[in-house]
């Protein structure tokens, strides 16, 4: 018979939505950035962020219960170490825009159609692909700007994990605003990159590349990655967060296309939400896969065993799959003989 502990676990899952909303509200009202200057009591904090005191106190109590903030005996609130590192605007690892704008403003509303996506009963005018979603310039801008912030951390992780010192040409398929291409080119002075993405995304990405002073080394092809031509003879091909955003029947073709466009000895890098082979998790990875299903109904629940076998079947050697963002994403690698 189920006990109280099990019921509490289920309640935690059910209330996760409320916790997320508390986080998004705190980012919107600059709670974490305001507290970066030092601890404040609820009244002073409320005045600085423009909220009524009791509503601010209610929000702060919720944030403290989530371990995003702390409270001292004198009633002053402060950022937790995690909030200070990741949720303060302008901090090195800040991805608050990604959470508030892309997750809060875009993906959460799209999760309302998850039932219809799972059952196959989505309306004709529903958002059922990135192609349709990003045909709207404003939606493409909001998603891409926030995704850029969210991708910089993983890009730095990839740059540290993978030695690209001997690589001269990189093809970044579905590379968005170029967070990975920019980061990898900065880490490898001899590297040049070509990024392929939707026109509305590519146009925005070119501004990020220009701001980074890399327009001579990072160029764009304004086309759907599933349909456009790829340059031949690449030393490396990267597909980050691409497989989770396209139909499952496109995966083998993408791997085969990568093999065909790599030079001998070229390297394939696939970074995405990849669950364990036994399909038990990780939890965050599994939930991200589910939310992608809401607007990509034919998306695959990508697992490391299937991915490794698919890469090997395409002819790659030295295949390996391992974590990149612990508990969240994995990096698959393979070499064209």
Backbone torsions as a table, in degrees:
resi	resn	phi	psi	omega
1	UNK	NA	134.0	-178.2
2	UNK	-63.4	140.9	-180.0
3	UNK	-106.1	-175.5	-177.0
4	UNK	-63.3	-37.2	-178.2
5	UNK	-61.1	-44.1	179.3
6	UNK	-63.4	-39.4	178.9
7	UNK	-64.9	-38.2	178.3
8	UNK	-65.4	-37.9	177.9
9	UNK	-62.1	-42.7	179.2
10	UNK	-65.2	-39.7	178.5
11	UNK	-62.9	-39.5	178.3
12	UNK	-58.7	-40.8	178.5
13	UNK	-65.1	-45.4	-177.7
14	UNK	-64.1	-34.9	-177.4
15	UNK	-87.6	-0.3	-178.9
16	UNK	-59.4	-34.3	178.7
17	UNK	-60.0	-42.5	179.8
18	UNK	-65.1	-39.5	177.8
19	UNK	-62.7	-41.0	177.8
20	UNK	-62.0	-42.2	179.6
21	UNK	-64.1	-36.1	175.9
22	UNK	-62.7	-42.6	178.1
23	UNK	-61.7	-47.8	-178.7
24	UNK	-61.8	-40.6	179.7
25	UNK	-64.4	-41.2	-179.7
26	UNK	-62.8	-39.1	177.8
27	UNK	-67.6	-43.7	-179.0
28	UNK	-58.5	-41.4	-176.8
29	UNK	-93.8	14.2	173.8
30	UNK	59.2	33.5	179.8
31	UNK	-59.6	-51.2	-174.6
32	UNK	-68.2	-39.9	179.1
33	UNK	-66.0	-39.3	178.4
34	UNK	-65.4	-40.5	-179.8
35	UNK	-73.7	-12.1	-179.6
36	UNK	-62.7	-25.1	179.4
37	UNK	-78.8	-14.3	179.1
38	UNK	145.7	163.0	-177.7
39	UNK	-62.0	148.3	179.4
40	UNK	-141.4	148.7	172.0
41	UNK	-78.4	166.4	-173.7
42	UNK	-60.0	-39.6	-178.1
43	UNK	-65.1	-46.9	179.6
44	UNK	-66.3	-42.6	178.5
45	UNK	-61.6	-43.7	179.8
46	UNK	-58.5	-43.5	-179.5
47	UNK	-63.1	-40.7	-176.5
48	UNK	-72.9	-30.9	-178.7
49	UNK	-99.3	-2.6	175.6
50	UNK	80.0	36.4	178.4
51	UNK	-121.2	150.8	171.1
52	UNK	-61.5	146.0	-171.7
53	UNK	-58.0	-48.9	-175.7
54	UNK	-66.9	-34.8	177.7
55	UNK	-68.8	-36.8	177.2
56	UNK	-66.0	-41.5	179.2
57	UNK	-62.4	-40.7	177.9
58	UNK	-61.7	-44.5	178.2
59	UNK	-63.2	-43.6	-177.9
60	UNK	-66.4	-35.5	176.3
61	UNK	-63.8	-40.7	177.8
62	UNK	-64.1	-44.3	-179.9
63	UNK	-64.3	-37.8	178.9
64	UNK	-67.8	-37.1	177.7
65	UNK	-65.3	-24.0	178.8
66	UNK	-91.7	3.8	-179.0
67	UNK	65.3	22.8	175.0
68	UNK	-86.8	-26.1	174.8
69	UNK	-135.0	168.7	176.2
70	UNK	-124.2	160.2	176.3
71	UNK	-133.8	133.8	178.8
72	UNK	-90.2	172.3	-179.7
73	UNK	-61.7	-25.6	179.5
74	UNK	-85.6	4.4	176.2
75	UNK	85.0	12.1	177.7
76	UNK	-91.1	140.4	-178.8
77	UNK	-103.3	148.5	178.3
78	UNK	-143.5	159.5	176.5
79	UNK	-69.4	144.4	167.7
80	UNK	-72.9	162.7	177.7
81	UNK	-56.5	-38.7	-179.8
82	UNK	-65.8	-43.8	179.2
83	UNK	-63.5	-40.4	-179.9
84	UNK	-63.0	-35.0	-177.0
85	UNK	-80.6	-37.3	-168.4
86	UNK	-116.4	-11.7	-172.2
87	UNK	-121.4	1.6	176.6
88	UNK	-90.7	122.1	-177.2
89	UNK	-60.5	130.5	-179.4
90	UNK	92.3	-10.3	176.9
91	UNK	-67.2	156.0	-174.9
92	UNK	-55.5	-41.2	-176.1
93	UNK	-107.0	22.1	-178.7
94	UNK	-61.4	124.4	169.9
95	UNK	-132.0	34.5	-179.6
96	UNK	-65.2	-37.4	178.4
97	UNK	-60.4	-40.8	178.9
98	UNK	-59.4	-44.6	-178.5
99	UNK	-68.9	-48.8	-174.8
100	UNK	-71.5	-44.5	-170.6
101	UNK	-86.4	-56.6	-176.8
102	UNK	-72.2	-51.2	-177.3
103	UNK	-72.4	-50.9	-174.7
104	UNK	-71.6	-45.1	-173.6
105	UNK	-88.6	-25.9	-174.8
106	UNK	-112.6	-55.3	-172.4
107	UNK	-73.5	-38.4	178.9
108	UNK	-59.0	-47.5	176.8
109	UNK	-60.4	-36.6	-180.0
110	UNK	-68.4	-24.6	177.1
111	UNK	-64.4	-17.0	177.0
112	UNK	-63.7	-18.5	-179.4
113	UNK	-101.3	15.0	-176.8
114	UNK	-63.1	-38.0	-179.1
115	UNK	-61.1	-46.4	-179.4
116	UNK	-68.7	-33.8	177.8
117	UNK	-65.1	-41.9	-179.9
118	UNK	-68.3	-37.7	-177.2
119	UNK	-85.1	-14.0	-178.3
120	UNK	84.0	20.0	-176.5
121	UNK	-107.9	28.2	-178.5
122	UNK	-67.8	142.2	178.5
123	UNK	-68.3	156.1	-176.8
124	UNK	-62.1	-30.9	-178.0
125	UNK	-91.6	6.6	179.8
126	UNK	-73.4	155.0	175.3
127	UNK	-76.6	109.9	-175.6
128	UNK	-124.9	14.5	176.4
129	UNK	-166.8	157.3	175.0
130	UNK	-64.5	-33.7	179.8
131	UNK	-58.2	-48.9	179.3
132	UNK	-67.7	-42.2	-178.5
133	UNK	-59.8	-47.1	-173.9
134	UNK	-86.3	3.0	171.7
135	UNK	-70.5	-18.5	174.2
136	UNK	-88.5	114.3	-175.9
137	UNK	-57.6	-37.3	-177.8
138	UNK	-69.8	-41.0	176.8
139	UNK	-64.6	-40.8	178.5
140	UNK	-63.2	-40.3	179.9
141	UNK	-65.4	-49.3	-177.9
142	UNK	-60.1	-46.1	-179.8
143	UNK	-63.6	-48.1	-171.5
144	UNK	-69.2	-40.2	179.1
145	UNK	-63.9	-41.3	179.4
146	UNK	-73.8	-36.0	178.4
147	UNK	-65.2	-34.0	178.9
148	UNK	-57.9	-46.6	178.5
149	UNK	-63.3	-39.8	-178.5
150	UNK	-72.5	-19.5	-176.8
151	UNK	-93.2	-15.3	-176.3
152	UNK	-63.4	-40.5	178.4
153	UNK	-62.6	-53.6	176.4
154	UNK	-58.4	-34.6	179.3
155	UNK	-64.7	-41.6	176.5
156	UNK	-64.1	-38.2	177.7
157	UNK	-63.3	-41.2	178.5
158	UNK	-65.9	-40.7	-180.0
159	UNK	-61.2	-34.7	178.7
160	UNK	-77.5	-34.2	-174.3
161	UNK	-77.4	-37.0	-170.9
162	UNK	-112.7	125.6	178.5
163	UNK	-82.3	109.2	179.0
164	UNK	-110.3	21.9	-175.5
165	UNK	-61.8	-28.1	179.4
166	UNK	-96.7	5.0	-176.9
167	UNK	-93.4	131.7	-179.2
168	UNK	-106.5	-33.8	-177.1
169	UNK	-126.7	130.8	179.3
170	UNK	-124.4	132.0	172.2
171	UNK	-107.0	118.4	-179.5
172	UNK	-104.2	100.0	-173.5
173	UNK	-86.0	120.9	-174.3
174	UNK	68.3	37.9	-171.1
175	UNK	-80.5	6.3	174.6
176	UNK	58.4	-134.0	-177.2
177	UNK	-86.1	11.1	170.9
178	UNK	87.4	18.3	-179.1
179	UNK	-57.1	-43.7	-179.7
180	UNK	-71.3	-45.8	-178.4
181	UNK	-61.5	-44.9	180.0
182	UNK	-62.4	-48.4	-178.3
183	UNK	-62.8	-43.3	-178.4
184	UNK	-69.6	-36.0	177.8
185	UNK	-69.2	-36.7	176.7
186	UNK	-64.2	-35.5	-178.4
187	UNK	-80.5	-18.2	-176.2
188	UNK	-133.2	94.8	-171.7
189	UNK	-59.9	-22.5	-178.4
190	UNK	-92.6	1.4	-174.6
191	UNK	-88.6	138.4	168.3
192	UNK	-121.1	153.3	-174.4
193	UNK	-136.7	146.6	170.7
194	UNK	-116.8	127.9	-179.5
195	UNK	-111.4	132.9	176.8
196	UNK	-112.8	126.3	175.5
197	UNK	-163.7	171.3	-178.8
198	UNK	-54.8	148.2	-176.9
199	UNK	-53.0	-44.3	-178.3
200	UNK	-66.7	-28.2	178.1
201	UNK	-81.7	-43.0	-178.2
202	UNK	-61.4	-40.1	180.0
203	UNK	-61.6	-39.4	177.5
204	UNK	-70.5	-40.2	-179.6
205	UNK	-60.3	-35.4	-179.9
206	UNK	-63.3	-28.4	176.9
207	UNK	-71.2	-38.0	176.6
208	UNK	-65.3	-40.7	179.4
209	UNK	-63.7	-43.0	179.2
210	UNK	-63.5	-42.9	178.8
211	UNK	-61.5	-30.6	179.1
212	UNK	-83.0	-3.7	-179.5
213	UNK	71.4	30.3	-174.4
214	UNK	-120.8	20.3	-177.1
215	UNK	-62.0	-23.1	178.4
216	UNK	-83.1	-9.3	-177.6
217	UNK	-121.4	-17.7	179.0
218	UNK	-123.1	117.2	-179.7
219	UNK	-121.6	161.9	-175.4
220	UNK	-118.9	149.2	164.8
221	UNK	-116.2	118.9	-173.0
222	UNK	-86.0	80.4	-175.4
223	UNK	-159.5	153.6	172.8
224	UNK	-59.9	125.1	-175.7
225	UNK	-60.9	-25.7	-179.8
226	UNK	-78.2	-16.3	-173.1
227	UNK	-118.1	-27.5	-173.5
228	UNK	-80.3	165.2	176.9
229	UNK	-76.9	146.1	176.8
230	UNK	-109.9	145.7	175.5
231	UNK	-69.5	146.9	-178.4
232	UNK	-86.9	167.3	170.5
233	UNK	64.9	34.8	-178.5
234	UNK	-78.5	145.2	176.3
235	UNK	-80.2	-27.4	178.2
236	UNK	-151.9	145.6	174.1
237	UNK	-127.8	126.5	-179.6
238	UNK	-112.3	134.1	172.0
239	UNK	-129.6	101.0	-178.1
240	UNK	-107.6	125.1	-178.8
241	UNK	59.5	19.6	-179.9
242	UNK	-85.0	-45.6	-174.1
243	UNK	-62.4	-33.9	-179.2
244	UNK	-74.0	-12.1	-177.0
245	UNK	-110.1	8.7	178.4
246	UNK	-128.2	160.2	180.0
247	UNK	-60.6	150.7	-176.6
248	UNK	-60.5	-31.6	-177.5
249	UNK	-72.6	-5.1	178.6
250	UNK	-91.1	-12.8	-170.7
251	UNK	-65.7	-50.2	-178.9
252	UNK	-60.7	-38.9	179.2
253	UNK	-64.6	-37.7	178.4
254	UNK	-66.3	-40.4	179.2
255	UNK	-66.1	-43.1	179.0
256	UNK	-64.7	-39.8	179.5
257	UNK	-65.2	-38.3	177.1
258	UNK	-62.6	-43.1	178.4
259	UNK	-58.6	-43.3	-176.8
260	UNK	-68.1	-27.7	-175.2
261	UNK	-102.5	3.5	174.2
262	UNK	-91.6	145.7	171.1
263	UNK	-74.1	157.3	173.9
264	UNK	-53.3	131.8	-175.6
265	UNK	85.9	-1.9	-179.9
266	UNK	-69.5	156.9	-171.9
267	UNK	-117.1	136.8	175.0
268	UNK	-101.4	131.8	178.2
269	UNK	-127.5	117.3	177.2
270	UNK	-118.6	117.7	-179.8
271	UNK	-117.2	125.3	-175.9
272	UNK	-167.4	-179.3	174.5
273	UNK	-79.2	104.6	-174.2
274	UNK	-125.1	119.1	-180.0
275	UNK	-84.3	168.3	178.5
276	UNK	-69.6	157.4	-176.3
277	UNK	-61.0	-30.1	-179.3
278	UNK	-82.3	1.6	175.3
279	UNK	62.9	26.7	179.8
280	UNK	-96.6	-4.1	-177.6
281	UNK	150.1	-160.1	2.0
282	UNK	-61.1	154.6	-174.9
283	UNK	-58.3	-51.2	-176.3
284	UNK	-63.1	-37.5	177.7
285	UNK	-62.8	-46.6	-179.0
286	UNK	-61.8	-39.7	-179.9
287	UNK	-69.6	-36.2	175.6
288	UNK	-65.1	-38.9	176.4
289	UNK	-61.7	-40.1	179.6
290	UNK	-64.2	-43.6	-178.8
291	UNK	-67.1	-31.6	174.9
292	UNK	-65.3	-32.7	178.9
293	UNK	-62.2	-27.7	-178.4
294	UNK	-61.0	-29.8	179.1
295	UNK	-125.9	5.6	169.4
296	UNK	-136.6	76.7	-170.6
297	UNK	-56.8	-27.1	-178.0
298	UNK	-94.9	15.6	178.7
299	UNK	-64.5	149.2	179.4
300	UNK	-91.8	144.9	167.0
301	UNK	-80.0	87.6	-170.8
302	UNK	-71.4	124.8	177.6
303	UNK	-121.1	158.5	-171.6
304	UNK	-66.1	-32.9	179.9
305	UNK	-67.4	-47.9	179.1
306	UNK	-61.1	-43.7	-176.7
307	UNK	-64.0	-44.6	179.6
308	UNK	-61.9	-43.2	-179.5
309	UNK	-66.7	-38.4	179.7
310	UNK	-64.9	-39.0	179.2
311	UNK	-68.7	-42.0	177.8
312	UNK	-64.6	-41.7	-179.5
313	UNK	-61.4	-31.9	179.8
314	UNK	-74.0	-8.9	176.2
315	UNK	110.9	2.1	-179.7
316	UNK	-77.8	151.5	175.4
317	UNK	-117.1	174.3	179.5
318	UNK	52.9	43.1	-177.0
319	UNK	-78.7	134.1	178.3
320	UNK	-148.3	144.4	176.5
321	UNK	-130.8	127.2	-180.0
322	UNK	-153.8	167.2	-176.5
323	UNK	-63.8	144.4	167.6
324	UNK	-112.6	-60.8	169.7
325	UNK	-96.3	108.5	-174.8
326	UNK	-53.2	131.4	178.6
327	UNK	74.4	7.0	-176.1
328	UNK	-135.3	-61.9	-176.4
329	UNK	-126.0	162.8	176.6
330	UNK	-130.9	157.6	178.3
331	UNK	-116.6	123.7	175.2
332	UNK	-105.2	138.7	-179.6
333	UNK	-131.4	149.8	175.9
334	UNK	-157.2	157.4	-179.2
335	UNK	-121.8	133.9	173.4
336	UNK	-77.5	124.0	-179.0
337	UNK	-59.1	NA	NA
